[in-house]
Amino acid sequence: MKQGSMIDEAYLILKEEGKELPFATLWARVREKLDINDEEAAERIGFFYSDLSLSGKIVPLSNNNWDLRSRHLYEAVHIDVKDIYVEVEESDGDSVDEEENKAYDQSVEGFVASSDDLEDLAESEESPKPEDASELLGIKKETLPEY
């Protein structure tokens, strides 16, 4: 394998080509220029795609085509984050939703439930009891083994 930056090679390839290229074509040409074998390619393709996405010199276009930013107007290739993310309005939910949200938030933040919390959950009316599980699964109780 030859030494060199995959992004720099992609830039040179796009510059020489003079037009946009599909990702697969661009990747194949970078592999050829840097003499990347199949084993290395499998390990490096994800890094190449990520680096390509983050590159300020190369931009993604429709249908997974890529080209030099210098050949495109900013407005044509810029994605406004406001167009992607929609503000979520808070609703006046009932206390169950708030408790569920709080429990979820704690679990995401690394909260570990105590044995008391687990017992409370097991005794909750909302959680299925072992005898109700067969009904939920559509299994006849007679076919279940005794433990």
N, C-alpha and C positions, 0 to 999 in steps of 0.2 A: 504494500500500500504506500502510495506517495503521501508526503506530508502536505498539508494545506488546509485552509478553512473551507468547509463545505459551502458556507454562505458566500464567501468570496468567489468560489468557483461558480456558484449559481448566478451571481451578479455578472461575472464575465461571460457566461453562456448566454444569458438574456441580452446582454449588451451586443454580443456578436450576432445573435439571431435577429435582433431588431424587431422582435414581436413577442407577444405573450406565448407561454408554453403551458401545456397541462402538467400537473405535478408529476405524473408518472414519467413523462418524457424528460422533464428537468432532473428528476432523481436519477434516471438511467444515465443521463449525460454526466452528472456529477460523479456517479460511481465509476464511469469509464475514465474520466479525467484523473480521478484520485486513485484509480485501480483498487476499488473496494470490492473484496470478494463477497460471496453469498452469506457466509457466516457473519462477517462484520456488518454487512448491509442490514441483516435482520436486527442487529443490536443498535444500529445508528439511524435507521430511517425515522424513528420517533423523535430523536433529537434534532434531526434535520428539519422535520416538519415544524417542530416547536420553534426552532431558531428562525426559520423562514417566516413564521407567523409574527415573531417579535422584531424582525428586522425592520429598520426604518427605510431601507433602500428598496425593498421588494414588497409588493402588495398583492393580496389575493383578489382575484376577480371572479366572475361567475363561472360555474361549472368546474371549479377547482383549477382554474388557470391562474398563472402567476406572471407578473411583469414588473419592470422597473417603475418605481414611484415617479421618477422624473418624466415619464411619458404619459402621466395621467393627472388630471386636475384634482386638487385636494377634495373638492366637493363630490367628485365621482367615486372616490375610494374611501372617504372618511365615514365611519359609522358613529353616529351620535348615540351615546349611552342612554340618553333620555328616550330614544326611540325603542330601546330594548327593554329597559326596566320600567315597569308600571308601578306607580305608587299604590300601595295597598292601604285601603281605608280600614281603620279599626272599627269594629262593630260592637254594639253593646250586647255581648254574649252573656249567657247564663254562667253561673259559678262553676258548673261542671267543665265548660270550655276553658275557663280561666285556670282551673286546677290542672286540667290536662296540659295546657300550655306551659304552666309552671313546672310540672313534672318533666315535660319534654325538654324545656330549657335547662333544667338541672342535669338531665342525662347528657345533653350535648356539652355542657360545661364540665363534665367529668364527675358529676355527683354519683356516688355509689349508694344504692338503697340499703338501709339497715334491715335486719331480720324483722323488726317490728313493722317496717314499711311493707315488706313482702307478706307478712301475716295479714295486715290490713287489706292488702290487695286480694289475697286469697279468700278473705271473708266478705269481700265486697259482693253486693247483689248483682253487679253487672258482669262479674267474671263467671264463666260457666263452672258448675260443680261437676265432679267426676261422673256422677250419674246422668248429668245432662249432656255430657260430651257425646255419648252415643247417639242421642237425638240430633245434635248438631251435625254429626257426620253421616247421619242416615243409616246407622248400624243398629240392628236389632239387639236388644240387651241380652237375649238368650244366647247369642253367638259369641259374646265376650267371655274370655276366660276369667275365672275367679282368682284373685290374688290374696 
